């Protein structure tokens, strides 16, 4: 039996970096304990672009953010996404759905209302970090 895969959207991962001992951080720890994160080139590109924003410098250094990104990228399953989904009302969020369906993940963890409005999506749960933590 292979380890389950999970998709964490960019906003949740940014919260993990910025907020130590937070619910998003605990949700990530639980996901990594149970399985692995799935990433695509599109989700990694977006995360890197967001983490490089200067506005986060006052909370955590760019070097620390890039170390987190590098470790996350190395420890995630990189999925080659071939399908296109246009189900989300925010087109920028479709990449998370495409990744989740392509990788057959157990859950998408997101604090984004546009994604959560689609719960469940093709049998995949879309949960807030706290709902993911509460899940058995």
Phi, psi and omega per residue, in radians:
X1 nan 2.217 -3.137
X2 -1.412 2.717 3.111
X3 -1.181 2.499 3.107
X4 -1.166 2.649 3.085
X5 -1.912 2.641 3.132
X6 -2.369 2.608 3.020
X7 -1.944 2.222 3.024
X8 -1.963 2.228 -3.126
X9 -1.313 2.949 -3.045
X10 -1.026 -0.748 -3.083
X11 -1.109 -0.651 3.118
X12 -1.192 -0.732 -3.141
X13 -1.172 -0.626 3.072
X14 -1.129 -0.695 3.081
X15 -1.080 -0.646 3.104
X16 -1.038 -0.753 -3.109
X17 -1.205 -0.744 -3.003
X18 -1.467 -0.528 -3.005
X19 -2.013 1.703 3.127
X20 -1.181 2.502 3.108
X21 1.052 0.534 -3.104
X22 -1.631 2.948 3.066
X23 -1.059 -0.790 3.078
X24 -1.004 -0.674 3.138
X25 -1.152 -0.712 3.110
X26 -1.167 -0.639 3.110
X27 -1.132 -0.730 3.109
X28 -1.111 -0.767 3.123
X29 -1.032 -0.734 3.121
X30 -1.117 -0.767 -3.141
X31 -1.074 -0.730 -3.110
X32 -1.273 -0.447 3.070
X33 -1.252 -0.656 -3.096
X34 -1.500 -0.541 -3.037
X35 -2.900 -2.329 -3.096
X36 -2.418 2.810 2.980
X37 -1.507 2.531 3.009
X38 -1.770 2.402 3.086
X39 -2.348 2.676 2.983
X40 -2.088 2.947 3.074
X41 -1.022 -0.667 -3.126
X42 -1.141 -0.734 -3.125
X43 -1.258 -0.652 3.097
X44 -1.155 -0.726 3.117
X45 -1.040 -0.784 -3.137
X46 -1.122 -0.770 -3.136
X47 -1.070 -0.793 -3.132
X48 -1.082 -0.772 -3.136
X49 -1.062 -0.762 -3.131
X50 -1.189 -0.779 -3.121
X51 -1.126 -0.404 3.131
X52 -1.420 -0.091 -3.108
X53 -1.136 2.350 -3.096
X54 -1.090 -0.473 -3.080
X55 -1.055 -0.339 -3.137
X56 -1.514 -0.141 -3.096
X57 -1.001 -0.558 -3.096
X58 -1.289 -0.224 -3.132
X59 -1.789 -0.690 -3.056
X60 -2.753 2.495 -3.057
X61 -1.165 2.726 3.105
X62 -1.061 -0.684 3.125
X63 -1.034 -0.761 3.122
X64 -1.122 -0.700 3.117
X65 -1.126 -0.714 -3.126
X66 -1.253 -0.568 3.047
X67 -1.102 -0.770 3.086
X68 -1.032 -0.822 -3.121
X69 -1.035 -0.825 -3.101
X70 -1.079 -0.812 3.133
X71 -1.092 -0.802 3.132
X72 -1.046 -0.806 -3.123
X73 -1.087 -0.733 -3.118
X74 -1.183 -0.582 -3.052
X75 -1.632 -0.071 -3.139
X76 -1.600 2.747 3.013
X77 -1.463 2.093 3.130
X78 -1.521 2.058 -3.049
X79 -1.833 2.299 3.067
X80 -1.485 1.857 -3.068
X81 -1.560 2.116 -3.116
X82 -1.915 -0.321 -3.074
X83 -1.659 2.808 3.127
X84 -2.107 2.262 3.133
X85 -2.145 2.400 3.127
X86 -2.234 0.748 -3.047
X87 -1.544 -0.392 -3.022
X88 -1.492 2.471 3.138
X89 -1.213 -0.352 2.975
X90 -1.817 1.841 -3.057
X91 -0.965 -0.484 -3.140
X92 -1.154 -0.330 -3.117
X93 -1.577 -0.159 -3.140
X94 -1.042 -0.507 -3.127
X95 -1.060 -0.529 3.115
X96 -1.268 -0.647 3.077
X97 -1.175 -0.770 3.129
X98 -1.039 -0.770 3.123
X99 -1.115 -0.816 -3.086
X100 -1.072 -0.779 -3.135
X101 -1.209 -0.756 -3.136
X102 -1.065 -0.712 -3.077
X103 -1.574 -0.083 -3.088
X104 0.894 0.948 -3.081
X105 -1.294 2.834 3.105
X106 -1.373 -0.618 -3.107
X107 -2.796 2.687 2.933
X108 -1.837 2.253 3.088
X109 -1.853 2.078 -3.020
X110 -2.633 2.529 3.004
X111 -1.844 0.231 -3.085
X112 -1.581 2.115 -3.119
X113 -1.080 -0.569 -3.140
X114 -1.116 -0.674 3.095
X115 -1.342 -0.795 -3.067
X116 -1.110 -0.442 3.106
X117 -1.108 -0.335 -3.100
X118 -1.625 0.018 -3.084
X119 -1.125 2.328 -0.290
X120 -1.388 2.675 -3.137
X121 -1.946 2.005 -3.108
X122 0.825 0.761 3.087
X123 1.443 0.039 -3.126
X124 -1.782 2.185 3.113
X125 -1.186 2.445 3.028
X126 -2.086 1.896 -2.936
X127 -2.146 2.606 2.965
X128 -1.227 2.827 3.077
X129 -0.968 -0.697 -3.120
X130 -1.222 -0.655 3.090
X131 -1.151 -0.650 3.098
X132 -1.120 -0.718 3.114
X133 -1.095 -0.626 -3.105
X134 -1.328 -0.307 -3.097
X135 -1.233 2.472 3.095
X136 -1.339 nan nan
